[in-house]
Every structure is written in structure tokens, then in C-alpha cells.
């Protein structure tokens, strides 16, 4: 029987993140062979992942990170099953590490296939599923690019990115404020052009049915429903919403107050639950 020292156990724990007892057991079973012990721990993770594949993973951490020159950002959610795990310091660190790595990739699939300390991100998630005992996965993945990109994270549960048309004085605060708006108000699109035509058709039909129920004549329905659609845009598109920090102006007007030529060119929002 191999002589398993505390230093050996700690080394394996550092490599895999698994618990001390799991590491000791894996080393004993592998007779001190580190590679075999690591493989056995990952197999355990695969078994746990298979057993929990049908479980809901709606808790976790939402993270947004921006590159050094502030021209691209990524927002992801690292999902787990319980709020207790989602608030764990090592879990949140993993979420941030993965988000920083995600800056180098365009899609979640590319991120999952990328190398993470000698294994793929997908394999790391399986490994952590074995370590933690809960289903761990990357839920949402959003990437945004622009002349200036800012972010906002709300209570680790919602992460938003906002792109502006230029990097001007005040851009950082403006982008954060609009990202906060997107987090709080959850708009369905940036502006009118971004709203799916099918949604508008449905809203028009709902508005007309309401007007008919109120006894309005058919000849008036088109004009009145157009007004209701304008209200729909005001409530549901980011640049047309009332600015949450000053409801006397829209988000578009707030951005113009920062710089007359500045516009919001895009946003992304990810959330848990």
C-alpha cells in the first residue's frame, strides 16, 4: 500500500478542488498515482452529473467582465442548484475565472471546448459537479462589442452589458447607469427596430380587442391602437424607457445629456432563475 501523505492529499486538492477526504480516498484507490487519482475523481464527477442531469440549476452567480480597452464584454451565468452553493466564495471565483476566459470566445460552445488548466471548461464543470454534488453548468452566455462597453451586476443574480457609440468623457458612468436600467427594467429590445414584428402584431390585436370591449367604433381602432403601440415601445425598449434615475427624460435623452453625439448601440442581459 502506497504511503499517502498529507502533502499529497493537499496537492491533489489544489489541482482538483475536491474535498480532503475525497482526495485521500482517490489517492488510496490509485495507490499514490496522481494521474489515476485525478481520473477517478473526474469519473466520479461524470457519475454525479449523469445522476443530476434532470435537476433544476436556477441558482448560481451572474458575472459580467469587460476587456482592457473596454471595447468588448461578456456576461455569463454559472448555474447550480442551491443558493448556498451559489454564494460560496470558491464558486463565485470559478464564475469570474470562466467569465474572464469567455472574453476570448464568441460563443458558449467555444468556451466549453477551451482549455482550463489542462482540461476543457466542460470537463471542469463535470469535475466541479462531482466536488460540490450539485449540477453545475454555464447557463447564459452573452458577448457584446462596441466603441465603449460598460457593465453592471445586481446582487450576483443579474449581469448586464451596454455598448455606446463612442468613448467620450463620462462614458463609463453613462454605460453603467444604462446597464443598471437594463438590469432593473428588463427591456425586450434596444429600440423599435429590435422588436419582433410578431410581437407588435399581437399587441395591436390585443389593443383592438380592448378598444372593442370599451365600445370604440371600428373606424377609430387603428389610430388609437397606434398610440398604444407607442406606449408599448416606451415601456419595453431600452432607449425609449423613462430613465430610472430621472423619470423626466428617456434613456436616449439621458445619453444625449452626457454627449450630444452619443447613442446606445447595444445591450445584453443575463439573469438567474
C-alpha positions as CSV (number, residue, x, y, z in Angstrom):
1,X,0.0,0.0,0.0
2,X,1.3,3.4,-1.0
3,X,2.3,5.9,1.7
4,X,-0.2,8.8,1.2
5,X,1.0,11.9,3.0
6,X,-1.0,15.0,3.9
7,X,1.1,16.9,1.4
8,X,0.0,14.5,-1.3
9,X,-3.7,15.0,-0.4
10,X,-3.3,18.7,-0.3
11,X,-1.6,18.7,-3.7
12,X,-4.5,16.8,-5.2
13,X,-7.0,19.1,-3.6
14,X,-5.2,22.1,-5.0
15,X,-5.3,20.5,-8.5
16,X,-8.9,19.4,-8.5
17,X,-10.7,21.4,-5.9
18,X,-12.2,18.2,-4.4
19,X,-12.6,17.7,-0.6
20,X,-9.8,16.4,1.5
21,X,-11.5,13.1,2.2
22,X,-12.3,12.6,-1.4
23,X,-8.7,13.3,-2.4
24,X,-7.3,10.9,0.2
25,X,-9.7,8.2,-0.9
26,X,-8.8,8.7,-4.6
27,X,-5.1,8.5,-3.8
28,X,-5.5,5.4,-1.7
29,X,-7.6,3.7,-4.5
30,X,-5.0,4.8,-7.1
31,X,-2.1,3.6,-4.8
32,X,-0.5,7.0,-4.9
33,X,-0.7,7.5,-8.7
34,X,-1.8,11.2,-9.1
35,X,-2.9,10.9,-12.7
36,X,-5.1,7.9,-11.9
37,X,-6.5,9.6,-8.8
38,X,-7.4,12.7,-10.9
39,X,-9.1,10.5,-13.5
40,X,-11.1,8.7,-10.8
41,X,-12.2,12.0,-9.3
42,X,-13.4,13.1,-12.7
43,X,-15.2,9.8,-13.3
44,X,-17.0,10.5,-10.0
45,X,-18.0,13.9,-11.3
46,X,-19.3,12.3,-14.5
47,X,-21.4,9.9,-12.4
48,X,-22.8,12.7,-10.3
49,X,-23.5,14.8,-13.4
50,X,-25.4,11.9,-15.0
51,X,-27.4,11.4,-11.8
52,X,-28.4,15.0,-11.6
53,X,-28.9,15.8,-15.3
54,X,-32.6,16.3,-14.8
55,X,-32.3,18.6,-11.8
56,X,-33.1,22.4,-12.0
57,X,-30.0,24.6,-11.8
58,X,-31.6,28.0,-11.3
59,X,-29.3,29.4,-8.6
60,X,-25.6,30.5,-9.0
61,X,-23.7,33.6,-10.0
62,X,-24.2,36.1,-12.8
63,X,-21.0,37.8,-13.9
64,X,-20.0,40.5,-16.4
65,X,-16.4,41.3,-17.4
66,X,-15.0,43.9,-19.8
67,X,-11.7,43.7,-21.7
68,X,-8.9,46.1,-21.0
69,X,-9.7,48.6,-23.7
70,X,-13.4,48.5,-22.9
71,X,-14.5,47.5,-26.4
72,X,-15.9,44.1,-25.6
73,X,-17.7,42.4,-22.7
74,X,-19.1,39.1,-21.7
75,X,-21.9,38.3,-19.3
76,X,-22.4,34.7,-18.2
77,X,-24.3,32.8,-15.5
78,X,-22.7,29.9,-13.8
79,X,-25.6,27.8,-12.5
80,X,-26.0,25.5,-9.6
81,X,-29.0,24.0,-7.7
82,X,-28.9,25.9,-4.4
83,X,-28.3,29.5,-3.2
84,X,-25.9,28.2,-0.6
85,X,-23.5,26.9,-3.3
86,X,-24.1,30.0,-5.4
87,X,-22.8,32.3,-2.7
88,X,-19.8,30.1,-1.9
89,X,-16.5,32.0,-2.4
90,X,-14.8,29.4,-4.5
91,X,-17.9,29.0,-6.7
92,X,-18.1,32.8,-7.3
93,X,-14.3,32.8,-8.1
94,X,-14.8,30.0,-10.6
95,X,-17.6,32.0,-12.2
96,X,-15.3,35.0,-12.5
97,X,-12.4,32.9,-13.9
98,X,-14.7,31.5,-16.5
99,X,-16.1,34.9,-17.4
100,X,-12.6,36.3,-17.9
101,X,-11.8,33.3,-20.1
102,X,-15.0,33.8,-22.0
103,X,-13.7,37.2,-23.2
104,X,-11.6,35.2,-25.7
105,X,-14.5,33.4,-27.3
106,X,-17.6,34.3,-29.4
107,X,-19.9,31.5,-28.2
108,X,-20.7,29.3,-25.2
109,X,-19.7,26.2,-27.2
110,X,-16.2,27.7,-27.9
111,X,-15.8,28.5,-24.3
112,X,-16.8,25.0,-23.2
113,X,-14.3,23.4,-25.6
114,X,-11.4,25.7,-24.5
115,X,-8.6,24.7,-22.2
116,X,-8.9,25.4,-18.5
117,X,-5.7,24.4,-16.6
118,X,-5.2,21.3,-18.7
119,X,-8.8,20.2,-19.2
120,X,-11.7,21.7,-21.1
121,X,-14.1,24.0,-19.4
122,X,-16.8,21.4,-20.0
123,X,-14.7,18.8,-18.1
124,X,-14.0,21.3,-15.3
125,X,-17.8,21.8,-14.8
126,X,-18.2,18.0,-14.6
127,X,-15.3,17.8,-12.2
128,X,-16.9,20.5,-10.0
129,X,-20.3,18.7,-10.2
130,X,-18.5,15.8,-8.5
131,X,-16.8,18.1,-6.0
132,X,-19.9,20.0,-5.0
133,X,-22.5,17.3,-5.5
134,X,-24.8,19.7,-7.5
135,X,-25.5,20.1,-11.2
136,X,-23.0,22.9,-12.4
137,X,-23.4,24.4,-15.8
138,X,-22.9,27.6,-17.8
139,X,-26.4,28.8,-18.4
140,X,-26.5,32.1,-20.2
141,X,-23.6,33.5,-22.4
142,X,-23.8,36.9,-24.0
143,X,-21.0,38.8,-25.8
144,X,-21.2,42.5,-26.7
145,X,-18.8,44.7,-28.6
146,X,-18.8,48.4,-29.2
147,X,-16.8,51.7,-29.2
148,X,-17.3,51.6,-25.4
149,X,-18.7,48.8,-23.3
150,X,-19.7,49.0,-19.7
151,X,-21.4,46.7,-17.3
152,X,-23.5,46.3,-14.1
153,X,-24.1,43.4,-11.8
154,X,-27.1,43.3,-9.5
155,X,-26.6,41.2,-6.3
156,X,-24.8,38.5,-8.3
157,X,-28.1,37.5,-9.9
158,X,-28.4,39.8,-12.9
159,X,-25.5,40.9,-15.2
160,X,-25.8,43.5,-18.0
161,X,-23.6,44.9,-20.7
162,X,-24.2,48.2,-22.6
163,X,-22.4,49.4,-25.7
164,X,-22.1,53.1,-26.5
165,X,-21.2,54.7,-29.8
166,X,-18.0,56.5,-28.6
167,X,-15.6,56.6,-25.7
168,X,-16.2,60.1,-24.5
169,X,-15.9,61.9,-21.2
170,X,-18.5,60.4,-18.9
171,X,-18.9,57.3,-21.0
172,X,-18.1,54.9,-18.1
173,X,-20.7,56.3,-15.7
174,X,-23.2,56.6,-18.5
175,X,-22.8,53.0,-19.6
176,X,-23.1,51.8,-16.0
177,X,-26.3,53.8,-15.5
178,X,-27.8,52.4,-18.7
179,X,-26.7,48.9,-17.7
180,X,-28.4,49.4,-14.4
181,X,-31.5,50.4,-16.2
182,X,-31.4,47.2,-18.3
183,X,-31.0,45.2,-15.2
184,X,-33.9,46.8,-13.4
185,X,-36.4,47.2,-16.3
186,X,-35.6,44.2,-18.4
187,X,-36.3,45.7,-21.8
188,X,-37.1,43.3,-24.7
189,X,-35.1,45.3,-27.3
190,X,-32.8,48.3,-27.7
191,X,-35.3,50.3,-29.8
192,X,-38.4,49.9,-32.0
193,X,-36.4,48.3,-34.8
194,X,-35.4,45.5,-32.4
195,X,-38.9,44.4,-31.6
196,X,-40.1,41.3,-33.4
197,X,-42.9,42.1,-35.9
198,X,-45.0,39.2,-34.5
199,X,-44.9,40.8,-31.0
200,X,-46.2,44.1,-32.4
201,X,-49.0,42.4,-34.4
202,X,-50.1,40.6,-31.2
203,X,-50.0,43.8,-29.2
204,X,-52.1,45.6,-31.9
205,X,-54.7,42.8,-31.9
206,X,-54.8,42.9,-28.0
207,X,-55.2,46.7,-28.1
208,X,-58.1,46.5,-30.7
209,X,-59.9,43.8,-28.7
210,X,-59.7,46.0,-25.6
211,X,-61.0,49.0,-27.5
212,X,-63.9,47.0,-29.0
213,X,-64.7,45.9,-25.5
214,X,-64.8,49.5,-24.5
215,X,-67.3,50.2,-27.3
216,X,-65.0,52.2,-29.5
217,X,-66.1,52.3,-33.2
218,X,-64.0,50.3,-35.7
219,X,-63.0,53.4,-37.7
220,X,-61.1,54.6,-34.6
221,X,-59.3,51.4,-33.7
222,X,-56.2,51.8,-36.0
223,X,-55.4,55.3,-34.7
224,X,-55.9,54.5,-31.1
225,X,-54.0,51.2,-31.3
226,X,-51.1,53.1,-32.8
227,X,-50.9,55.2,-29.7
228,X,-51.0,52.1,-27.5
229,X,-48.1,50.7,-29.5
230,X,-46.1,53.8,-28.9
231,X,-46.7,53.3,-25.2
232,X,-45.6,49.7,-25.6
233,X,-42.3,50.9,-27.1
234,X,-41.8,53.4,-24.3
235,X,-42.3,50.7,-21.7
236,X,-40.4,47.9,-23.3
237,X,-37.5,49.3,-25.4
238,X,-34.3,50.4,-23.6
239,X,-33.7,53.8,-25.2
240,X,-37.4,54.8,-25.0
241,X,-37.9,53.9,-21.3
242,X,-38.0,56.6,-18.7
243,X,-34.6,56.9,-17.2
244,X,-34.8,55.3,-13.7
245,X,-32.5,58.0,-12.1
246,X,-34.6,60.9,-13.6
247,X,-38.0,60.0,-15.0
248,X,-38.3,63.4,-16.6
249,X,-36.2,62.1,-19.5
250,X,-35.8,59.0,-21.6
251,X,-32.7,56.8,-21.6
252,X,-31.9,58.2,-25.1
253,X,-32.2,61.8,-23.7
254,X,-30.0,61.0,-20.7
255,X,-27.3,59.7,-23.1
256,X,-27.6,62.9,-25.2
257,X,-27.1,64.9,-22.0
258,X,-23.8,63.2,-21.5
259,X,-22.7,64.0,-25.1
260,X,-24.9,65.3,-27.9
261,X,-23.5,62.8,-30.4
262,X,-23.6,59.7,-28.0
263,X,-26.0,56.8,-28.6
264,X,-26.6,53.4,-27.1
265,X,-25.7,50.8,-29.7
266,X,-26.5,47.6,-27.9
267,X,-27.1,45.8,-24.7
268,X,-27.2,42.3,-23.3
269,X,-28.7,40.9,-20.1
270,X,-28.4,37.6,-18.3
271,X,-30.2,36.5,-15.1
272,X,-30.6,33.5,-12.9
273,X,-34.0,31.9,-12.3
